[in-house]
Amino acid sequence: MKKFAAVLGVVVLMIVWCGFTILKTGGQLPPAPIPRNFHFSDDALGWFKGTIWPSFVVVTFEVTILFAGVSAVLGMLALNGLPMPYHPVFNVPRFALASKDRFFLIIFYSDPKFDLASTTKFLQAMGPRSISEVPG
């Protein structure tokens, strides 16, 4: 509860600070980050002075951020093994019920502690509707 109160306090502080800033500045937003609003001094441009390259700064930055975001999402999907369009459990006839009113519990045999006989006996003691061995 103390953590929630601390977070709420920070949120309230930020809202008050934003209101104060809007009142102090007259509510005017900063200029849009488009090429015509960028004004580089000759010292800042260096050898780029007189070339067209400074106009590509904003576009390059935005494309870099876009590429980083897309790469992060694709990397996450690849490392998680998603999407998985096929899995051997899809061949179990009663698997279609899992999306309606049932659920599936999958126990992989690759576990070193797995024993088919004792696992089946344990699951049958729970009174399931069915137990299926998935080939694969």
N, C-alpha and C positions, 0 to 999 in steps of 0.2 A: 504494500500500500504506500510505503514511503517513496518507492521508486516512481509510482504513478504520480504522486503529488509533485515530485521533483520535475518530471517530464511536463506535467501540466503547467507548472510555474514557468518553465522555459518557453513553452508555447505561448502563454499569456504575455510574457515579456517580449517575445518577438512580434506579436500582434501589436502591442502598444508601441514598440519601437518603429514598426512599419507605419502606423498611423501618424506618429510624430514626424517621421521623415516626409511623408506625403504632405502634411500640413506645412512643414518648413519650406519645402521646395515648390509648393504650389501644385503638386500633383502632376508635374510634367515628367514624362518618361524620357530616358536618354535616347539619342538618335539611333535609328536602326543600323545594324552592322552591314551596310551595303557599301560597295566601292566608292560611291560619290561622297560618302560621309567620312572617309579616311583621308586625312591630310598628313602626309609625311614630310618632315623637314629635309633639307638637303643633307644635313649631317646624319639623319637617321637612315637615309636611303643608300649612302655610300656609293658603290659602283653601280647600283641599280638605277641611279638618277638618269632620267631620260629614256628608260626602257619601259616596256609594258608589264614586266614581272610583278611590280607591287599590286597590280589589280587582281592577281591570282592568289593573294595571301588568304583571303576569306574562303574562297572556294576550296583551296587545298586543305585548310584546317577542317572544314565541314566534311569533306570527303574522307579525310583521315579518321575522324570520329565515327563516321558511318561505317567505314571498313573495319574499325576496331570492334564496334558493336556487333556487326554481322559475323565477324570471325569468332567472337566470344560465344555467340549463340550456336554457331555450327560446331565449334570445338566442344562445347558442353554436350550437344546431342551426340557427337561422335564418341566421346569418352563414356557417356552413359549407355551407349549401345542403342540409341533411339534414332529413328523409329524402328521398331522391330515388326516388320510386316508379316513374319511367320514365326510361330512357336509351336512345338509339338503338342502342347496342351490344346490347341485348336482342333485337333483330331478327336478329342473325347466327345462322344455324342451329347452328353449332358452339359457341355460347356456353354451352350446357348442360354441356359437358365441363369448363368452367372450375372448376366446383365439385366435380368428381370427381377427375380426375388431370391436368388441364392448367392452364395459366395464360394470361392475355391480356395483351398489350402494346398499349396504345392510344396512338397518336401523333395529336395534333390538328392539323388543317390550318390552324388560326388562327395558328399560329406563323409569324412573318415569314420564318424561314429554311427553312420546309417546302417541299420540292419532291417531288411525287408520284413522278416517274420515278426519281430518285436514291434516295429512301427505299425504294421497292419493290425496287430492285436491291440495295441494302444488306441488306435483310431476307431476300431470297431467297438471298444468299450465306451466311447463317447456317444454312440448311437447315431451315426451319420446316415443320410439318405442313401449315399453310395460312396464307394471307394474305387477309384480307377487307377490302373497303372498306365502311365503314359509311355508309349514306346518312343525311343528316340536316341 
